[in-house]
């Protein structure tokens, strides 16, 4: 079987609305490596977009799933509940930042977690407005794409968005948007467009994912919490991409000394199996009435089993510390290339959630063509990379945190070779 043959079949069979980054068709995978249907090996620096933080087919995750398969695969928790759902909820209630009683619900996807967080916030506050940020990504459902702060490709052609959602510029000093600028816009929003007493929640990614891996400035997060408390607004932390050791902490909010009222999570929680969660203050989570939350597959026992195993792996293998060490090594390697690659405008990232941004040398003009050339050339050399950012000029690095040192070193060599070649050809 050939990749080109499958690509033709895919084009004929699947909606063009489902885009793909590569034409590499997977046959098998293990930890940080993927082999395609033609037998070629790739080093995976995408991890299913921050899903397999614990690596492809981690033995403990697979063993937990196999054990669950021998018991049952589905009963619908709302019909016949099961213990491992309760156990995983208890563990998340203890793990999510915040020194207060918490409760949890399970759903299936990150977008679904965001949708439910909004529902819960509205029910708890009896308010309807939500404030999000430019550059944010919160999913492709109608509420998710309305909250998302990027039009193309997420909102194009889908008609009117959901009402009562407002956007404030995300503070990125590299792009000339300071924290003070963003706060001034928020103040103007409260004066011109929405009464703060009608706002149910702020929703923010501690580190923007699709938006370019920009961190929320520490002072800005503290100010958001202060403003939220002043007006009775809830703070929702979207940790779908930042969660589960990706930033060197179990949750990125641990870097801030500020706690959210509601936390959404998915991706890394399931280690490759679909599961998502919303965890928050108990009194807020109890605001919706019985039956107001849930879903047929919400908290599927297979995903729950995987989630419990993922938490075990993170603790047993010290993945928070591992993420920090790997991220430091990656950033040091990139720093060593600044002179040889003048297109590098910024190197950043918490833990092993890292990015490098490229501009046209000597300017502040984003260089998306150069960025995509790096992605393509690296793929040809056997390294899978992802781009991101509002301008498409950012390479984001999301390799499994369990990647072996030898494989990581090989990936660094490919990355350096690729960057040097692209810079020389520019």
N, C-alpha and C positions, 0 to 999 in steps of 0.2 A: 504494500500500500504506500502511496506517495502523498506528500503534503499538498502538491498541486492538484491531484485528483480530488482530495477531500475539500480543498478550497472551492473547486468548481461545484461539487455537490452541495457545499454549504451555501454558496451564493444562490443556487437554485431552490434550496429548501427553507432558508431562514430569512426572516425579515431583515432588510438592510438597516433597520433601526437598532439592531444589536451589533454594535461595532466590535472589532477585534484589533488588538495591538500588533499581533504577529500572525503569521501563517504557519506557525509551528503547531502541529497536532500531537498532543501528548499521548504516549503509550504507557509509560510508567514513571513513577517519581519516588524519591527517597531523600528525606531530610532537605538539603538545599540543591538537589540535582533532579533534572527532568530529562527523560529520553523520549524522543519523538518516534513517530511510526516508522521512520526510516532508520532508526537506530542511533541517531546523532544525540550526543549528550549536551545539555545546557546547564549552566549555573543559574539558579533562579534568584534574582534580586527583586522579585515582585511579590513572592509568597502569596499569590492569589489576592493581591492588594491587601496585605497585612492580615491575612487570615491564618496561614500556617506559621505563626510565630514560633510554634514548637516543632516546626519541620513537617515535611510531607510524611505521612504514615508513621508518626512517632509510635514506637512499640507499645507504650503504656496506653496511649489513646486508642490504638487499634484493639488492644486486649480488652479494654473497657467496653468498647462497642461490640465486640464479639460476644462478650459475656452477656450484655444486654439483649443481643439478638437471640440468645438461648432462652431468655425469659419471656419477653414480649416486645413488639415493635411499636404498637400504637393502641391506646384505649381512649384517647382524648382525655386530658387531665380534668376537664370540666364534667366528665361523665364518671370515669373511674380513675381517681388520682393515684399517685405512686410516690414512694419514699424518696427516690433520688431527686425528684423535682424539689421537694421540701428541703433536702440536704443542700442542694446547690443554692437555693434561695438563702438559707441560713448563712452559708459561706460568703455570699456576695454582700449580705447585710453587714457582716463583720468586716469585710474587706474594703468596701467603698468608703472613701473619706467622709468623716463627719461623726462627732461624738454625740449621737442621738439615735433613738430607736428607728430602724429602717424596715421597710418591706419591699418585696420584689415581685414582679410578674415576668413571665417568659413569653416571648413571641418567636418569630422565625427569622426576620431580617432586620438590618439596621434601620431601613426606612420605616418598617413597622414599629420599631422601638421609638423612633422619633414621633411618629403619628400618635402613639399612645402617650408619650410624655406630654404632648400638647393637650390631648384630651384630659389627662389627669390635672395638668396645670389649670386648665379652664374650669374644670369641675371644682377644684380646691379653692379657687379665687373668685369664682362667679364673674370672671372677666374674660374678654375674648381676644384682645390684641396680643401679638407676639412680635418681638423685635429680634432680628437676626443681623448678620453682617455680610458685607460684600465679600466675594471670594469664597464664601462658605459652601460646603456641600453637605446636604442632609438627606439625600435620596431622590428617587425618581417618581414616587407617588405624587398625587397632586399637592398635598401639604408639603411633602419633602422637597419637591422642585420649586414650590413657592418660597420656601425658606432658603433654598439654595441661592447664593448670590452670584450667579453666572447664567447668562441667557443661553449662549450657544455651547453645547448642543442640547442642554437639558430642558429648556423652555420653548424652543423654537417650534412653532406650528401647533402648539397644544392649546391655544385659545387663552381665555381669561384665567388668571391664577386665583387662588383662594383669597378671600377678603381678610382684612385686618392683620396683614403681615407687613412690617416695615423693615427697611434695611438702613444700617448705619455703616459708614466706611470703616473697614478693618484697619487698625493702625499698623502701617508698614513704613518705617522711616526710610528704608531703602528706596521706596517709591514716592517719598515726599509727603506721606500721610502720618503725621505725628499723633500721639495719644491725645494731646490737647485739641488737635483738629477734630478727631473723632468725637470727643466729649462735647465740643462745641456744636457739632451736628446733632448729637443726641439731645442737647438742651434745646436747640431750635426745633427739633422734631416734637418735643413735648409742648412747645409753645405754638407751633403752627399746624400740626397734623393729628396728634393723639394725646389725650389727657393721660398722664402717667397713672392715674387712678383707674384707667380702663385697660392697663397692660397686665396681662397674666404672667408673662415670663420673658426674660432674655434667654436666647439659646446661642451657645458659643462652643466652638471646638477649641480646646486649650492650645492645640497646634492645628492649624488648618491643613486638611488633607489635600484634596483636589486643588485647593486654592494656592498651594505652593510651599507647604511646610513652614509657614510663618508662625512663630510662637506669639501668643497673647503676651504683651509686656506685663511683668509682674504688677506694676503700679496700676495698670489699666484693669486687670482682673480684680484687684482690691477695690478700685473705684466702682466697678460694676456691682460688686457685692454691696458696697455702701449705698449706691443709688437704689438698688433693689430693696434693701432693707428700709430705706427712707420712705418708699412709696408702696410697700407691700407687694413688690414684684418678686416672682420666683426666679431662681437662676438654674437653668438646665445646662449641664455639661454634656456635650455630645462626645463621648469617648469611644465611638464605634471604631475609629481607626487608631486612636492613641492608646487604647486600653491593652492590658495584659502584657506588661513589661516592655512594650515597644519603646517607651521613652526612658527606660531605666528605673521606672517605678511601676507598680501594678497598674496604677491610674495616673495620668498626666497631672491631674489636679493636685496630686501630692507635692508637686514642685512649687505650688503657689501659696500655701498657708491659708488658703481660702477654700471653703467647702460649698458645693452646689446643693441645692434642695433636691434635684432630680438628676440622675445620671443615666444616659443611654449607652448601651454596649452591644456588640455583636462580634463579627469578624474573628479576632483571636480567641474568643471564648470557646469556640467549638473545635478549634484545631483542624478544620477542614469539614466539619459537619454543621449543618444549618441550625443555629440557635442565636437568639438575641434576648436582651433583658432590659428592663427598666427598674432601677432601684432608687428609692427616695425616702424622705421623711415619712414615718408611718402614718401620721395624720393626713398628710397630703395624698399618699398612695391609697388611703381608705376613702377618699372623697367620692369616687365613682361608686354607684350602687352595684350590688351583685348582678353579674351578667353584662355590665357595661364594658368590661375588659375581657380579653381572651381571644381564642381562635382555635379552629379545629386542630391545627398542628402546633399551636403554641406550647413550647416546652415539650416537644417530642422526646420520648424517653431515650432515643439514640443520641440526639444532640445533648441532652442533659448528662448522659453517661460520659460523653466526650468532654463536656465542660468540667465535670468533676475531675477527670483525669488531667486535663490541662492545668488546673490549679495545683494539682499534685506535682506535675512536672516542673512548673515554674518555681515552686518552693524547693523541691528536691535537687534541682539542677542549678539553682541560683541564677535564674535568667535575668533578674533585674541587674545584677552586677555584670553579667555577661553582656547585656545590651550596652551598658555604659562603656565597657572595655572595647567592644567592637566598634562602636560609634566613634570613640576617640581615635582608634587606629585608622578608620576610614577618613576622618577629617584631617588627621595629620598627613595622610598620603595626598589628599587633595591640596592641602596647603603647600606641600612641596612642589606642586605643579603650577603655582600661580605665575611664576616668571615665564615658564614655557607655554602657558595657555592664557594669553591676555584676555580672552573672552570671559574668564571667570570673574563674576561680579560679586559673588557672595557664597560662602560655605557656612552651613548652619545645621542645627538640629539637636534635640534632646535625645540622650540614649542612642538607640540604633534606629531613630527616625530622622534620617539625614537627607540633606539636599544640597545641590550645587546649582547656582543660577548663572546664566550666561547672557551677556550683553554684547553689542558690537563694541570692539575695543575702543577705549577712549571716549565712550559715550554712555548715556543711561538708556539707550534704545535696546529693548529686549531682542534677543537673537534666537528666534524660534527655529530657523532653518539649521543653524549650527547645532542646536540641541537635538533636533530630530536626526541629524546626520550621525551624531554620537550614538544615539539609540540604535540606529540601523547598523552601523559598523560594529558595534559591540555585539549585536545579535549574530552577525555573520561570524564573529569570533567565538560564539558560544556563551555569551553573557546576556541574560534577559534583564532589560532596564525599562523603567516607566518614566514618562514625562508627566508634568503637571503644571499648574500655575495659570492664572488668568491669561497670560500672554504666551503660554506654551513654551516657556524658555527655562524650565526647571527640570532637572533630572532628580527623581526621588529614589532613595535606596531603602528597600524593605525586605532584605533577605531574612530567612528564618534566623532567629536568635540562636538556634542550636547548630548553626553551620560549623562544620569542622574547620580548624585552623588552616589545614592544608588547602581546603577548597576556598576558604576566604582569601588566602594569599594568592591563589591562582586567579581569583576574580579581580583582586587589586592590580595584578600585573596586566590583565586584559584591559581593565579600565584605564590604567596609565598609558598603555600602548595606544589605545583608541583616542584618548584626549590629545596626546602628542601628535598623532597622525592627522587628526582633524584640524588642529591648530596650524600645522605645517601646510596643509592643503588650502586653508582659508585665504 
